[in-house]
C-alpha cells in the first residue's frame, strides 16, 4: 500500500512554482556565464540582486501558502503555537541574509 502524497500549502500552484524556479535556475546560469565571460562587476551584482528578489518572491508565496493552509490545519489539530513558532523561525532564517 502506498501512502498518499500530502497536500501542502503550495500544492495548487505547484506547476507555477516549478516554472518560476526553473526561470531562477536560468538566471543563475546566466550569472555564471557572466562571471566566465569576465563581465563588469556591477552588472554581475545587478543580476545577483535580481535572482535574490526572485527567490524572495518564491519564499513569500510559500510562506503565504503555509500560513493559509498548513498553519490552519495545525491549528485545527491543536498545534497552533508549534506551527507559529516554526513559521517565525523560517521567517527569521529568510531575513538573516548577508
Chimera marker file (.cmm) of the C-alpha trace (Angstrom):
<marker_set name="trace">
<marker id="1" x="0.000" y="0.000" z="0.000" r="1" g="1" b="0" radius="0.5"/>
<marker id="2" x="1.313" y="3.434" z="-0.890" r="1" g="1" b="0" radius="0.5"/>
<marker id="3" x="0.790" y="6.445" z="1.285" r="1" g="1" b="0" radius="0.5"/>
<marker id="4" x="-0.942" y="9.374" z="-0.404" r="1" g="1" b="0" radius="0.5"/>
<marker id="5" x="1.111" y="12.443" z="-1.249" r="1" g="1" b="0" radius="0.5"/>
<marker id="6" x="0.460" y="15.072" z="1.417" r="1" g="1" b="0" radius="0.5"/>
<marker id="7" x="-1.290" y="18.263" z="0.389" r="1" g="1" b="0" radius="0.5"/>
<marker id="8" x="0.968" y="21.235" z="1.003" r="1" g="1" b="0" radius="0.5"/>
<marker id="9" x="0.177" y="24.933" z="1.036" r="1" g="1" b="0" radius="0.5"/>
<marker id="10" x="1.693" y="25.246" z="-2.439" r="1" g="1" b="0" radius="0.5"/>
<marker id="11" x="0.080" y="22.164" z="-3.994" r="1" g="1" b="0" radius="0.5"/>
<marker id="12" x="-2.472" y="24.162" z="-6.005" r="1" g="1" b="0" radius="0.5"/>
<marker id="13" x="0.228" y="26.353" z="-7.551" r="1" g="1" b="0" radius="0.5"/>
<marker id="14" x="2.970" y="23.728" z="-7.780" r="1" g="1" b="0" radius="0.5"/>
<marker id="15" x="3.302" y="23.976" z="-11.584" r="1" g="1" b="0" radius="0.5"/>
<marker id="16" x="3.686" y="27.773" z="-11.399" r="1" g="1" b="0" radius="0.5"/>
<marker id="17" x="6.186" y="27.418" z="-8.569" r="1" g="1" b="0" radius="0.5"/>
<marker id="18" x="8.264" y="24.915" z="-10.519" r="1" g="1" b="0" radius="0.5"/>
<marker id="19" x="8.193" y="27.148" z="-13.619" r="1" g="1" b="0" radius="0.5"/>
<marker id="20" x="9.367" y="30.119" z="-11.563" r="1" g="1" b="0" radius="0.5"/>
<marker id="21" x="12.173" y="28.048" z="-10.021" r="1" g="1" b="0" radius="0.5"/>
<marker id="22" x="13.280" y="26.938" z="-13.493" r="1" g="1" b="0" radius="0.5"/>
<marker id="23" x="13.444" y="30.596" z="-14.569" r="1" g="1" b="0" radius="0.5"/>
<marker id="24" x="15.541" y="31.385" z="-11.499" r="1" g="1" b="0" radius="0.5"/>
<marker id="25" x="17.812" y="28.467" z="-12.335" r="1" g="1" b="0" radius="0.5"/>
<marker id="26" x="18.282" y="30.005" z="-15.780" r="1" g="1" b="0" radius="0.5"/>
<marker id="27" x="19.096" y="33.356" z="-14.202" r="1" g="1" b="0" radius="0.5"/>
<marker id="28" x="21.754" y="31.707" z="-12.027" r="1" g="1" b="0" radius="0.5"/>
<marker id="29" x="23.269" y="30.040" z="-15.086" r="1" g="1" b="0" radius="0.5"/>
<marker id="30" x="23.301" y="33.491" z="-16.707" r="1" g="1" b="0" radius="0.5"/>
<marker id="31" x="25.239" y="34.906" z="-13.751" r="1" g="1" b="0" radius="0.5"/>
<marker id="32" x="27.702" y="32.029" z="-14.032" r="1" g="1" b="0" radius="0.5"/>
<marker id="33" x="28.176" y="32.811" z="-17.733" r="1" g="1" b="0" radius="0.5"/>
<marker id="34" x="28.708" y="36.496" z="-16.934" r="1" g="1" b="0" radius="0.5"/>
<marker id="35" x="31.493" y="35.594" z="-14.495" r="1" g="1" b="0" radius="0.5"/>
<marker id="36" x="33.002" y="33.171" z="-17.019" r="1" g="1" b="0" radius="0.5"/>
<marker id="37" x="32.997" y="35.976" z="-19.617" r="1" g="1" b="0" radius="0.5"/>
<marker id="38" x="34.608" y="38.438" z="-17.164" r="1" g="1" b="0" radius="0.5"/>
<marker id="39" x="31.666" y="40.843" z="-17.297" r="1" g="1" b="0" radius="0.5"/>
<marker id="40" x="31.676" y="44.096" z="-15.338" r="1" g="1" b="0" radius="0.5"/>
<marker id="41" x="31.299" y="43.526" z="-11.575" r="1" g="1" b="0" radius="0.5"/>
<marker id="42" x="28.320" y="45.839" z="-11.142" r="1" g="1" b="0" radius="0.5"/>
<marker id="43" x="26.441" y="44.082" z="-13.952" r="1" g="1" b="0" radius="0.5"/>
<marker id="44" x="27.011" y="40.715" z="-12.254" r="1" g="1" b="0" radius="0.5"/>
<marker id="45" x="25.887" y="42.135" z="-8.898" r="1" g="1" b="0" radius="0.5"/>
<marker id="46" x="22.762" y="43.561" z="-10.522" r="1" g="1" b="0" radius="0.5"/>
<marker id="47" x="21.858" y="40.125" z="-11.840" r="1" g="1" b="0" radius="0.5"/>
<marker id="48" x="22.551" y="38.532" z="-8.455" r="1" g="1" b="0" radius="0.5"/>
<marker id="49" x="20.174" y="41.064" z="-6.910" r="1" g="1" b="0" radius="0.5"/>
<marker id="50" x="17.511" y="40.066" z="-9.451" r="1" g="1" b="0" radius="0.5"/>
<marker id="51" x="17.982" y="36.380" z="-8.554" r="1" g="1" b="0" radius="0.5"/>
<marker id="52" x="17.653" y="37.175" z="-4.853" r="1" g="1" b="0" radius="0.5"/>
<marker id="53" x="14.472" y="39.179" z="-5.486" r="1" g="1" b="0" radius="0.5"/>
<marker id="54" x="13.007" y="36.297" z="-7.494" r="1" g="1" b="0" radius="0.5"/>
<marker id="55" x="13.842" y="33.826" z="-4.713" r="1" g="1" b="0" radius="0.5"/>
<marker id="56" x="12.317" y="36.188" z="-2.142" r="1" g="1" b="0" radius="0.5"/>
<marker id="57" x="9.101" y="36.239" z="-4.161" r="1" g="1" b="0" radius="0.5"/>
<marker id="58" x="9.032" y="32.433" z="-4.203" r="1" g="1" b="0" radius="0.5"/>
<marker id="59" x="9.681" y="32.362" z="-0.461" r="1" g="1" b="0" radius="0.5"/>
<marker id="60" x="6.865" y="34.825" z="0.232" r="1" g="1" b="0" radius="0.5"/>
<marker id="61" x="4.497" y="32.716" z="-1.839" r="1" g="1" b="0" radius="0.5"/>
<marker id="62" x="5.483" y="29.623" z="0.125" r="1" g="1" b="0" radius="0.5"/>
<marker id="63" x="5.011" y="31.474" z="3.421" r="1" g="1" b="0" radius="0.5"/>
<marker id="64" x="1.582" y="32.626" z="2.270" r="1" g="1" b="0" radius="0.5"/>
<marker id="65" x="0.580" y="29.063" z="1.411" r="1" g="1" b="0" radius="0.5"/>
<marker id="66" x="1.965" y="27.829" z="4.708" r="1" g="1" b="0" radius="0.5"/>
<marker id="67" x="0.037" y="30.433" z="6.677" r="1" g="1" b="0" radius="0.5"/>
<marker id="68" x="-3.224" y="29.788" z="4.853" r="1" g="1" b="0" radius="0.5"/>
<marker id="69" x="-3.051" y="26.006" z="4.645" r="1" g="1" b="0" radius="0.5"/>
<marker id="70" x="-0.519" y="24.324" z="6.903" r="1" g="1" b="0" radius="0.5"/>
<marker id="71" x="-0.985" y="26.608" z="9.903" r="1" g="1" b="0" radius="0.5"/>
<marker id="72" x="-4.751" y="26.372" z="9.527" r="1" g="1" b="0" radius="0.5"/>
<marker id="73" x="-4.547" y="22.577" z="9.623" r="1" g="1" b="0" radius="0.5"/>
<marker id="74" x="-2.094" y="22.686" z="12.523" r="1" g="1" b="0" radius="0.5"/>
<marker id="75" x="-4.441" y="24.927" z="14.495" r="1" g="1" b="0" radius="0.5"/>
<marker id="76" x="-7.317" y="22.525" z="13.834" r="1" g="1" b="0" radius="0.5"/>
<marker id="77" x="-5.118" y="19.765" z="15.273" r="1" g="1" b="0" radius="0.5"/>
<marker id="78" x="-4.312" y="21.836" z="18.381" r="1" g="1" b="0" radius="0.5"/>
<marker id="79" x="-0.774" y="22.702" z="17.279" r="1" g="1" b="0" radius="0.5"/>
<marker id="80" x="-1.200" y="26.438" z="16.612" r="1" g="1" b="0" radius="0.5"/>
<marker id="81" x="1.686" y="27.552" z="18.862" r="1" g="1" b="0" radius="0.5"/>
<marker id="82" x="4.038" y="24.956" z="17.422" r="1" g="1" b="0" radius="0.5"/>
<marker id="83" x="3.163" y="25.983" z="13.867" r="1" g="1" b="0" radius="0.5"/>
<marker id="84" x="3.566" y="29.701" z="14.637" r="1" g="1" b="0" radius="0.5"/>
<marker id="85" x="6.977" y="29.098" z="16.212" r="1" g="1" b="0" radius="0.5"/>
<marker id="86" x="8.055" y="27.056" z="13.202" r="1" g="1" b="0" radius="0.5"/>
<marker id="87" x="6.926" y="29.736" z="10.758" r="1" g="1" b="0" radius="0.5"/>
<marker id="88" x="8.583" y="32.565" z="12.667" r="1" g="1" b="0" radius="0.5"/>
<marker id="89" x="11.836" y="30.593" z="12.728" r="1" g="1" b="0" radius="0.5"/>
<marker id="90" x="11.597" y="30.171" z="8.942" r="1" g="1" b="0" radius="0.5"/>
<marker id="91" x="10.975" y="33.912" z="8.501" r="1" g="1" b="0" radius="0.5"/>
<marker id="92" x="13.967" y="34.624" z="10.738" r="1" g="1" b="0" radius="0.5"/>
<marker id="93" x="16.192" y="32.424" z="8.577" r="1" g="1" b="0" radius="0.5"/>
<marker id="94" x="14.994" y="34.195" z="5.446" r="1" g="1" b="0" radius="0.5"/>
<marker id="95" x="15.769" y="37.604" z="6.946" r="1" g="1" b="0" radius="0.5"/>
<marker id="96" x="19.325" y="36.716" z="8.060" r="1" g="1" b="0" radius="0.5"/>
<marker id="97" x="20.970" y="37.058" z="4.660" r="1" g="1" b="0" radius="0.5"/>
<marker id="98" x="24.277" y="38.832" z="4.255" r="1" g="1" b="0" radius="0.5"/>
<link id1="1" id2="2" r="1" g="1" b="0" radius="0.2"/>
<link id1="2" id2="3" r="1" g="1" b="0" radius="0.2"/>
<link id1="3" id2="4" r="1" g="1" b="0" radius="0.2"/>
<link id1="4" id2="5" r="1" g="1" b="0" radius="0.2"/>
<link id1="5" id2="6" r="1" g="1" b="0" radius="0.2"/>
<link id1="6" id2="7" r="1" g="1" b="0" radius="0.2"/>
<link id1="7" id2="8" r="1" g="1" b="0" radius="0.2"/>
<link id1="8" id2="9" r="1" g="1" b="0" radius="0.2"/>
<link id1="9" id2="10" r="1" g="1" b="0" radius="0.2"/>
<link id1="10" id2="11" r="1" g="1" b="0" radius="0.2"/>
<link id1="11" id2="12" r="1" g="1" b="0" radius="0.2"/>
<link id1="12" id2="13" r="1" g="1" b="0" radius="0.2"/>
<link id1="13" id2="14" r="1" g="1" b="0" radius="0.2"/>
<link id1="14" id2="15" r="1" g="1" b="0" radius="0.2"/>
<link id1="15" id2="16" r="1" g="1" b="0" radius="0.2"/>
<link id1="16" id2="17" r="1" g="1" b="0" radius="0.2"/>
<link id1="17" id2="18" r="1" g="1" b="0" radius="0.2"/>
<link id1="18" id2="19" r="1" g="1" b="0" radius="0.2"/>
<link id1="19" id2="20" r="1" g="1" b="0" radius="0.2"/>
<link id1="20" id2="21" r="1" g="1" b="0" radius="0.2"/>
<link id1="21" id2="22" r="1" g="1" b="0" radius="0.2"/>
<link id1="22" id2="23" r="1" g="1" b="0" radius="0.2"/>
<link id1="23" id2="24" r="1" g="1" b="0" radius="0.2"/>
<link id1="24" id2="25" r="1" g="1" b="0" radius="0.2"/>
<link id1="25" id2="26" r="1" g="1" b="0" radius="0.2"/>
<link id1="26" id2="27" r="1" g="1" b="0" radius="0.2"/>
<link id1="27" id2="28" r="1" g="1" b="0" radius="0.2"/>
<link id1="28" id2="29" r="1" g="1" b="0" radius="0.2"/>
<link id1="29" id2="30" r="1" g="1" b="0" radius="0.2"/>
<link id1="30" id2="31" r="1" g="1" b="0" radius="0.2"/>
<link id1="31" id2="32" r="1" g="1" b="0" radius="0.2"/>
<link id1="32" id2="33" r="1" g="1" b="0" radius="0.2"/>
<link id1="33" id2="34" r="1" g="1" b="0" radius="0.2"/>
<link id1="34" id2="35" r="1" g="1" b="0" radius="0.2"/>
<link id1="35" id2="36" r="1" g="1" b="0" radius="0.2"/>
<link id1="36" id2="37" r="1" g="1" b="0" radius="0.2"/>
<link id1="37" id2="38" r="1" g="1" b="0" radius="0.2"/>
<link id1="38" id2="39" r="1" g="1" b="0" radius="0.2"/>
<link id1="39" id2="40" r="1" g="1" b="0" radius="0.2"/>
<link id1="40" id2="41" r="1" g="1" b="0" radius="0.2"/>
<link id1="41" id2="42" r="1" g="1" b="0" radius="0.2"/>
<link id1="42" id2="43" r="1" g="1" b="0" radius="0.2"/>
<link id1="43" id2="44" r="1" g="1" b="0" radius="0.2"/>
<link id1="44" id2="45" r="1" g="1" b="0" radius="0.2"/>
<link id1="45" id2="46" r="1" g="1" b="0" radius="0.2"/>
<link id1="46" id2="47" r="1" g="1" b="0" radius="0.2"/>
<link id1="47" id2="48" r="1" g="1" b="0" radius="0.2"/>
<link id1="48" id2="49" r="1" g="1" b="0" radius="0.2"/>
<link id1="49" id2="50" r="1" g="1" b="0" radius="0.2"/>
<link id1="50" id2="51" r="1" g="1" b="0" radius="0.2"/>
<link id1="51" id2="52" r="1" g="1" b="0" radius="0.2"/>
<link id1="52" id2="53" r="1" g="1" b="0" radius="0.2"/>
<link id1="53" id2="54" r="1" g="1" b="0" radius="0.2"/>
<link id1="54" id2="55" r="1" g="1" b="0" radius="0.2"/>
<link id1="55" id2="56" r="1" g="1" b="0" radius="0.2"/>
<link id1="56" id2="57" r="1" g="1" b="0" radius="0.2"/>
<link id1="57" id2="58" r="1" g="1" b="0" radius="0.2"/>
<link id1="58" id2="59" r="1" g="1" b="0" radius="0.2"/>
<link id1="59" id2="60" r="1" g="1" b="0" radius="0.2"/>
<link id1="60" id2="61" r="1" g="1" b="0" radius="0.2"/>
<link id1="61" id2="62" r="1" g="1" b="0" radius="0.2"/>
<link id1="62" id2="63" r="1" g="1" b="0" radius="0.2"/>
<link id1="63" id2="64" r="1" g="1" b="0" radius="0.2"/>
<link id1="64" id2="65" r="1" g="1" b="0" radius="0.2"/>
<link id1="65" id2="66" r="1" g="1" b="0" radius="0.2"/>
<link id1="66" id2="67" r="1" g="1" b="0" radius="0.2"/>
<link id1="67" id2="68" r="1" g="1" b="0" radius="0.2"/>
<link id1="68" id2="69" r="1" g="1" b="0" radius="0.2"/>
<link id1="69" id2="70" r="1" g="1" b="0" radius="0.2"/>
<link id1="70" id2="71" r="1" g="1" b="0" radius="0.2"/>
<link id1="71" id2="72" r="1" g="1" b="0" radius="0.2"/>
<link id1="72" id2="73" r="1" g="1" b="0" radius="0.2"/>
<link id1="73" id2="74" r="1" g="1" b="0" radius="0.2"/>
<link id1="74" id2="75" r="1" g="1" b="0" radius="0.2"/>
<link id1="75" id2="76" r="1" g="1" b="0" radius="0.2"/>
<link id1="76" id2="77" r="1" g="1" b="0" radius="0.2"/>
<link id1="77" id2="78" r="1" g="1" b="0" radius="0.2"/>
<link id1="78" id2="79" r="1" g="1" b="0" radius="0.2"/>
<link id1="79" id2="80" r="1" g="1" b="0" radius="0.2"/>
<link id1="80" id2="81" r="1" g="1" b="0" radius="0.2"/>
<link id1="81" id2="82" r="1" g="1" b="0" radius="0.2"/>
<link id1="82" id2="83" r="1" g="1" b="0" radius="0.2"/>
<link id1="83" id2="84" r="1" g="1" b="0" radius="0.2"/>
<link id1="84" id2="85" r="1" g="1" b="0" radius="0.2"/>
<link id1="85" id2="86" r="1" g="1" b="0" radius="0.2"/>
<link id1="86" id2="87" r="1" g="1" b="0" radius="0.2"/>
<link id1="87" id2="88" r="1" g="1" b="0" radius="0.2"/>
<link id1="88" id2="89" r="1" g="1" b="0" radius="0.2"/>
<link id1="89" id2="90" r="1" g="1" b="0" radius="0.2"/>
<link id1="90" id2="91" r="1" g="1" b="0" radius="0.2"/>
<link id1="91" id2="92" r="1" g="1" b="0" radius="0.2"/>
<link id1="92" id2="93" r="1" g="1" b="0" radius="0.2"/>
<link id1="93" id2="94" r="1" g="1" b="0" radius="0.2"/>
<link id1="94" id2="95" r="1" g="1" b="0" radius="0.2"/>
<link id1="95" id2="96" r="1" g="1" b="0" radius="0.2"/>
<link id1="96" id2="97" r="1" g="1" b="0" radius="0.2"/>
<link id1="97" id2="98" r="1" g="1" b="0" radius="0.2"/>
</marker_set>
